[in-house]
Amino acid sequence: MDELKKDFSFVLCPGNLPDPKYNLFYEEIFKCWNLVWSAAFAELNVTKKLHSDAFSRQDFIGATFYKDQCIGMCFYRWADGERIDFAED
């Protein structure tokens, strides 16, 4: 079991404006996000273009990797729920 665990890692990657030292992680995370959402759009017969703003506007992205491949992620975005622009988002 311990052998298997060493192949997994978690990275907290800056979202919008990633530090260059995170470039490889960021690119791999984006590929995973794009693959998942492109497949979802196709499965649901969504014909509109997939835009990456939902990805690129995050403050941080927590990503789980198996070896060097991103296998899952969660987004973190801080906002003031009292602001009108956030309420309309």
GIFEN-V312074 format. One record per helix or strand of 2 or more residues. SS is the DSSP state (~ for helix, > for strand). FROM is the first residue (numbers start at 1). LEN is the number of residues. If there is no record, write none. Layout:
[[SS,FROM,LEN] [SS,FROM,LEN]]
This chain:
[[~,2,4] [>,8,7] [~,20,24] [~,53,4] [>,60,7] [>,69,8] [~,84,4]]
